[in-house]
Amino acid sequence: MPKDTKVVFVKFVNNSKTRIQNVQPNLANIIEATALVSENDRIYSDCPHAATILTIASYVDDNLAFTNCAALATEFAVHCNVKFPINTEGPVNWYLSVKYDRDPITGAVSAHQHLYIDKLLKKWGMEQCNPLPTPFPQKADDIVEKLAEPVAIHDEKLIKEYQALVGSFLCLQVHTFPEISWAVSVLSKYMIQPGPTHLVIAKKFLRYLKGRKNVTLRWCAQNCTGAHLLGTIYGYAEAFFADTIPHRHSLVGHVFMLKGAAISWRASRTTLIVFNAAQAELYSLSSAT
């Protein structure tokens, strides 16, 4: 995605009349910044926290705002309207095909693409298909070998269908399905000249999505399950040495998690050929930073 098509803007504003802030609030000290302050000590009366936070995510002409202070968001909208008109549409429900839900009690936010997957299943006549437990229905090595076989016949209609289907998978992978990153990267390699085998395997991928669609990404606001601590970012990286056919590049991937769910992820092959598993692991760690 071109860098000039997406922007994330974060603004912190002190919300305490008496509290002295020795350190500017930021994501590293978010717990301290969200400490509660009394009503008499607030600069923004509608925000109970020591700092008001406004995060703007912008993609082309679609903008999404996260805030703990409605007054600050209103100030921002008024400021922007001086230069160009902005339409505020209230609490977010949908953004770039993703449905967002917020728990009014705990503040937890979840994201899913249930309806998007349902539309895909209907479009391809697979509404009644049986779900699969994994993206590929058999050993991944066997799938990769089948996909790597040369295609003899150039079918323009099949190519367009395959490109549209894999493009839909990319939309899911980018937003709410981190675990399909590798599988989608494999399918994406054959966008130029796919054959019947490629389309069959891509359609079977839909069966996995049907069984997976009700599992959402959920970011906790008050507590996290397992070993994760609230407000701490955890990163994981992995590599598979020389597993891409035929040139034997290595596969590398990483995921970063915050508040119990993934916030950033990627799977790709190395741009160079490494000579052992240790080099592949080091490459993976370096690409994740």
C-alpha positions as CSV (number, residue, x, y, z in Angstrom):
1,M,0.0,0.0,0.0
2,P,1.5,3.4,-1.0
3,K,2.6,5.3,2.1
4,D,0.8,8.5,1.0
5,T,-2.6,6.8,1.0
6,K,-2.8,6.1,4.8
7,V,-2.0,8.2,7.8
8,V,-2.3,7.7,11.6
9,F,-2.4,10.8,13.7
10,V,-2.3,10.7,17.5
11,K,-2.9,13.7,19.7
12,F,-2.6,13.8,23.5
13,V,-3.9,16.8,25.5
14,N,-3.5,17.3,29.3
15,N,-6.9,17.1,31.0
16,S,-5.9,18.0,34.6
17,K,-5.8,21.6,35.9
18,T,-3.5,20.8,38.8
19,R,-1.6,17.7,37.8
20,I,2.0,18.5,36.6
21,Q,3.1,16.3,33.7
22,N,6.8,15.7,33.7
23,V,6.6,13.5,30.7
24,Q,4.5,14.2,27.6
25,P,1.7,11.5,27.4
26,N,2.4,8.9,24.7
27,L,1.6,5.2,23.9
28,A,4.5,4.1,26.1
29,N,2.9,5.6,29.3
30,I,-0.7,5.1,28.3
31,I,-1.7,3.7,31.7
32,E,-0.6,6.8,33.5
33,A,-2.2,9.0,30.9
34,T,-5.6,7.4,31.4
35,A,-5.6,7.7,35.2
36,L,-8.9,9.1,36.5
37,V,-9.2,12.7,37.6
38,S,-12.1,14.4,39.6
39,E,-14.7,16.4,37.8
40,N,-13.5,19.6,39.4
41,D,-10.0,19.1,38.1
42,R,-10.9,18.4,34.5
43,I,-10.3,20.7,31.6
44,Y,-12.6,18.7,29.4
45,S,-15.6,17.9,31.5
46,D,-16.7,14.9,29.5
47,C,-13.4,13.1,29.8
48,P,-12.6,11.3,33.2
49,H,-9.0,10.7,32.4
50,A,-5.8,12.7,33.0
51,A,-5.1,13.0,29.3
52,T,-7.5,13.3,26.4
53,I,-6.5,11.2,23.4
54,L,-7.5,11.6,19.8
55,T,-6.4,9.1,17.2
56,I,-7.2,9.6,13.5
57,A,-6.8,6.8,11.0
58,S,-7.1,8.1,7.4
59,Y,-7.3,6.0,4.2
60,V,-7.8,8.1,1.1
61,D,-11.1,9.9,1.9
62,D,-12.2,7.6,4.7
63,N,-11.4,8.8,8.2
64,L,-11.8,7.0,11.5
65,A,-11.5,8.7,14.9
66,F,-10.8,7.1,18.3
67,T,-11.1,9.3,21.4
68,N,-11.9,9.3,25.1
69,C,-13.2,12.9,24.8
70,A,-16.1,13.9,22.5
71,A,-15.3,17.6,23.1
72,L,-11.8,17.1,21.7
73,A,-13.1,15.3,18.7
74,T,-15.6,18.2,18.1
75,E,-12.7,20.7,18.3
76,F,-10.8,18.8,15.8
77,A,-13.7,18.6,13.4
78,V,-14.3,22.4,13.7
79,H,-10.6,23.0,13.0
80,C,-10.7,20.9,9.9
81,N,-13.9,22.4,8.6
82,V,-12.0,25.7,8.2
83,K,-10.0,24.2,5.4
84,F,-12.4,21.5,4.0
85,P,-15.8,20.0,4.9
86,I,-16.0,17.0,7.2
87,N,-19.1,15.0,7.8
88,T,-19.2,13.3,11.2
89,E,-21.4,10.2,11.2
90,G,-21.4,9.3,14.9
91,P,-20.1,6.1,16.5
92,V,-18.2,3.9,14.1
93,N,-20.0,0.7,12.9
94,W,-18.3,0.1,9.6
95,Y,-15.0,1.1,8.2
96,L,-13.5,-0.4,4.9
97,S,-15.7,-3.5,5.0
98,V,-15.0,-4.1,8.7
99,K,-17.7,-4.2,11.4
100,Y,-16.6,-2.7,14.7
101,D,-18.4,-3.4,18.0
102,R,-17.6,-1.8,21.4
103,D,-18.6,-3.2,24.7
104,P,-20.1,-0.3,26.6
105,I,-19.2,-1.8,30.0
106,T,-15.6,-3.0,29.5
107,G,-14.7,-0.7,26.6
108,A,-13.3,-3.7,24.6
109,V,-13.4,-3.3,20.8
110,S,-13.9,-6.2,18.4
111,A,-13.6,-6.3,14.6
112,H,-15.0,-8.8,12.1
113,Q,-16.0,-9.2,8.5
114,H,-18.9,-11.6,8.8
115,L,-21.1,-10.0,6.1
116,Y,-18.2,-9.6,3.7
117,I,-17.5,-13.4,3.9
118,D,-21.2,-14.2,3.5
119,K,-21.3,-12.1,0.3
120,L,-18.3,-14.0,-1.0
121,L,-19.9,-17.3,-0.3
122,K,-23.1,-16.2,-2.0
123,K,-21.2,-14.8,-5.0
124,W,-19.4,-18.1,-5.6
125,G,-22.4,-20.3,-4.8
126,M,-20.9,-21.8,-1.7
127,E,-23.4,-20.8,1.0
128,Q,-24.1,-24.4,1.8
129,C,-20.5,-25.7,1.7
130,N,-18.9,-27.6,4.6
131,P,-16.3,-25.6,6.4
132,L,-12.6,-26.7,6.6
133,P,-10.4,-26.4,9.7
134,T,-7.4,-25.2,7.8
135,P,-6.9,-22.8,4.8
136,F,-5.5,-25.6,2.7
137,P,-7.3,-29.0,2.8
138,Q,-4.2,-31.1,2.6
139,K,-0.4,-30.9,3.3
140,A,0.8,-27.4,2.5
141,D,3.8,-28.8,0.6
142,D,1.6,-30.7,-1.7
143,I,-0.5,-27.6,-2.4
144,V,2.5,-25.5,-3.1
145,E,3.8,-28.1,-5.6
146,K,0.5,-28.2,-7.4
147,L,0.3,-24.4,-7.7
148,A,3.9,-24.3,-9.0
149,E,3.0,-26.6,-12.0
150,P,3.0,-24.7,-15.3
151,V,-0.3,-23.7,-16.8
152,A,-0.7,-24.7,-20.5
153,I,-3.9,-22.8,-21.4
154,H,-4.5,-19.1,-21.0
155,D,-8.1,-18.6,-19.9
156,E,-8.9,-14.9,-19.6
157,K,-12.2,-15.5,-17.8
158,L,-10.6,-17.8,-15.3
159,I,-7.8,-15.3,-14.7
160,K,-10.2,-12.5,-13.8
161,E,-12.2,-14.8,-11.5
162,Y,-9.1,-15.9,-9.7
163,Q,-7.8,-12.3,-9.4
164,A,-11.1,-11.1,-8.0
165,L,-11.2,-14.0,-5.5
166,V,-7.7,-13.6,-4.2
167,G,-8.2,-9.9,-4.1
168,S,-11.0,-10.5,-1.7
169,F,-8.8,-12.7,0.4
170,L,-6.2,-9.9,0.6
171,C,-8.9,-7.6,2.0
172,L,-9.7,-10.1,4.7
173,Q,-6.0,-10.7,5.5
174,V,-5.1,-7.1,5.8
175,H,-8.0,-6.2,8.2
176,T,-9.1,-9.2,10.4
177,F,-7.4,-12.5,9.4
178,P,-3.7,-12.5,10.4
179,E,-3.5,-16.3,10.3
180,I,-4.2,-16.5,6.6
181,S,-1.2,-14.2,5.7
182,W,1.0,-17.1,4.4
183,A,-1.7,-18.9,2.5
184,V,-2.8,-15.6,0.8
185,S,0.8,-14.8,-0.1
186,V,1.1,-18.2,-1.8
187,L,-2.1,-17.7,-3.8
188,S,-1.1,-14.2,-4.7
189,K,2.0,-15.4,-6.5
190,Y,-0.1,-16.8,-9.4
191,M,-2.3,-13.7,-10.2
192,I,-0.8,-13.4,-13.7
193,Q,-1.3,-16.9,-15.1
194,P,-3.5,-19.0,-12.9
195,G,-5.1,-22.3,-14.1
196,P,-8.0,-24.4,-13.1
197,T,-6.1,-26.0,-10.2
198,H,-5.4,-22.5,-8.7
199,L,-9.1,-21.6,-8.8
200,V,-10.2,-24.9,-7.2
201,I,-7.7,-24.4,-4.4
202,A,-8.8,-20.8,-3.9
203,K,-12.4,-21.8,-3.7
204,K,-11.6,-24.4,-1.1
205,F,-10.0,-21.5,0.9
206,L,-13.6,-20.1,1.1
207,R,-14.6,-23.2,3.0
208,Y,-12.1,-22.3,5.7
209,L,-13.3,-18.7,5.9
210,K,-16.9,-20.0,6.4
211,G,-15.9,-21.9,9.5
212,R,-13.6,-19.1,10.8
213,K,-15.9,-16.0,10.2
214,N,-17.4,-15.9,13.7
215,V,-14.0,-15.6,15.4
216,T,-13.3,-11.9,15.9
217,L,-10.4,-9.8,16.7
218,R,-11.0,-8.4,20.2
219,W,-8.9,-5.7,21.9
220,C,-9.4,-5.6,25.7
221,A,-9.7,-2.3,27.5
222,Q,-9.5,-3.4,31.1
223,N,-7.7,-6.7,31.3
224,C,-6.0,-9.3,29.1
225,T,-6.2,-13.0,29.2
226,G,-3.1,-15.2,29.4
227,A,0.4,-13.8,29.9
228,H,-0.3,-10.5,28.1
229,L,-0.2,-7.3,30.2
230,L,-2.5,-4.4,29.4
231,G,-0.7,-1.7,27.4
232,T,2.3,-3.8,26.5
233,I,3.1,-4.7,22.9
234,Y,4.2,-8.2,22.2
235,G,6.0,-9.2,19.0
236,Y,6.5,-12.7,17.5
237,A,8.5,-13.7,14.5
238,E,9.0,-17.0,12.7
239,A,10.9,-18.3,9.6
240,F,10.8,-21.4,7.4
241,F,14.1,-22.1,5.8
242,A,14.2,-22.6,2.0
243,D,10.6,-23.7,1.7
244,T,9.4,-21.7,-1.4
245,I,9.5,-23.5,-4.7
246,P,11.4,-23.4,-7.0
247,H,14.0,-20.8,-6.0
248,R,14.2,-21.9,-2.3
249,H,13.7,-18.5,-0.8
250,S,12.7,-18.7,2.9
251,L,9.3,-17.7,4.3
252,V,9.3,-15.1,7.1
253,G,6.5,-13.7,9.1
254,H,5.7,-11.7,12.2
255,V,2.8,-10.5,14.4
256,F,2.5,-7.7,17.0
257,M,-0.1,-7.9,19.7
258,L,-1.6,-5.3,22.0
259,K,-4.4,-5.8,24.5
260,G,-4.9,-9.4,23.7
261,A,-5.2,-9.2,19.9
262,A,-3.1,-8.7,16.8
263,I,-2.5,-5.1,15.6
264,S,0.1,-5.7,12.9
265,W,1.1,-8.8,10.9
266,R,2.9,-9.9,7.8
267,A,4.1,-13.0,5.9
268,S,6.4,-12.9,2.9
269,R,9.3,-14.6,1.4
270,T,12.9,-13.3,1.7
271,T,14.2,-11.1,-1.0
272,L,17.5,-13.0,-0.9
273,I,18.5,-16.7,-0.4
274,V,19.8,-17.5,3.0
275,F,22.1,-20.5,3.6
276,N,20.7,-21.9,6.9
277,A,17.8,-21.8,9.3
278,A,19.6,-19.4,11.7
279,Q,20.0,-16.8,8.9
280,A,16.3,-17.2,8.1
281,E,15.4,-16.6,11.7
282,L,17.6,-13.5,11.9
283,Y,16.1,-12.2,8.7
284,S,12.6,-12.7,10.2
285,L,13.5,-10.8,13.4
286,S,15.1,-8.0,11.4
287,S,12.1,-7.5,9.1
288,A,9.8,-7.4,12.1
289,T,11.4,-4.4,13.7
